[in-house]
């Protein structure tokens, strides 16, 4: 048999399909159901589909995507075991947005039109979320952000978009008193060129005003080597450098700052120093790093939050990080809305969600409704802390609270 | 002035590693006249092998380099033997297109399997020389960066020696100059291609391993290798191994200078701009020839 290009290619594709099937669905943009087998208890009504659209492969932040996936699976398992949502079994479907706006938008379109999703969850990169917002607006389906920080997410005031988590100008506003407390007069921001990075840097400039000088140095979000940028920052002699990125450079910049002899105080733009791989990858270069977070021991978890933490630890052997609490709350927001509306129709849920009220993991959840601002369909109960890791290998639990002073 | 010196040093040190990574791509193109899109993925597998061989085992980090070469080389050799057999059998009407598609699919497969198998965690290899070297106020670089550069140049020199001073190198060069003539003279094209694929993937794996104490290893790390490698070989001229050293250093330098003095937001774009400019002036690359030669 003559071996043609067509045959060779077909064989390659078949092998590829087989290997991918054997390996599981990770990295695939095809939604896969993870609904647990509790339909007998919950199956009196038609199942309801929750779409979890998140980065599960490169170039997206798939480390966070894996954490998001875990929360979705745990919530679905628990909810279905308890009878589902208002008698509806939950089918959780995963979509890999790869951190790409176009892929994320098409995932949402597919989730709504093909899989009849009643809500979109797990969205991560702000740039992707912004692209997805137009799709949910067109189809009138709720979308829940929790750690997409761009102001625009709720700032566009789309009735379908809700956020249970912080946003850039809110975080930046909290940075201002911290910068003042620390006495920093000159602050450099190493910002990735995304809605998050640039948005944060601009919001910080606005929030700090004349209290300190803010110099922004942008870099391509996917860059791994930022030594040239850091060398340039070094010549500015800043008191502190804020590293605002969610990609590979988050950890790398910490090491590379020490490499180029940058002595300024390093501040992570978010709480990635509490992630499992921080110390393994950064080593002693990470000692004394400061990071903002939304969790501290002084933050009292509600009974819902305590139950979630226990269940998560039992299932995965580690404590959840704060963004996972917020994600848990978004899933419960949809549950509450379905129970209140007695409907899984997305349009009904969009109408119902602004007026819901329930116990979240860290406090009562309601949505603010200030038109023309990011505080629209936005939970305002976020508490922000600034922590410092003072020894190599230290966990977030043992970090020193710098702000607010107790 | 201090910043200029620092920028030049950083650019050259990074450029040396780019050159090593690109050398493998150039070798494969020179010998087989095909573009290997799985080059970066093979490098990533080799770097993971080095990581697992040295992390928490007490084995010195530098011994990870031969491990990476062997692992990357084995994957490269197997790819040539299994996936490219139809090309060597001369049974394809469009072998170039077949290789592009087949290696692209292979790259996706390796990437997907690596995400599932290794997870998304960034892994940090033990350093070769874990000191930050500060030469007065002029230059501040990591000892790991210096070791990586020296090792990369050494490996590149070794490859050039093989190409120009051994029978294997002579056979490779014969293939690049006249494939049919080399076959008629009795050279085993499949076997020589296998050696080229193995050497190319092995060197790329070594290059990526040299970078892992600086940049970490994770499933997606091969993508960056592939992108930089392509820019270097196109600037240098496809198939010109000697030229990739110049191309690699030039890319490192242009990226660093552009980032520092033009805009820090377009680091990767400077390489592509240079590539486009070079292609307009030298369509075959600076050292490329119309009749290809290593």
Interface residues (C-beta under 8 A of the other chain):
Chain A: X2 X3 X4 X5 X8 X9 X12 X13 X15 X16 X19 X20 X23 X24 X26 X27 X28 X57 X58 X59 X62 X63 X65 X66 X193 X217 X218 X219 X220 X222 X223 X224 X225 X227 X228 X229 X231 X232 X235 X248 X251 X252 X255 X256 X258 X259 X260 X261 X276 X277 X280 X281 X282 X283
Chain B: X2 X3 X6 X7 X10 X11 X14 X83 X86 X89 X91 X92 X93 X94 X95 X97 X98 X101 X102 X105 X106 X108 X109 X111 X112 X113 X115 X116 X117 X119 X120 X121 X122 X123 X124 X132 X134 X140 X141 X142 X145 X214 X215 X216 X218 X219 X220 X221 X223 X224 X255 X256 X259 X260 X263 X264 X265 X266 X267 X268 X269
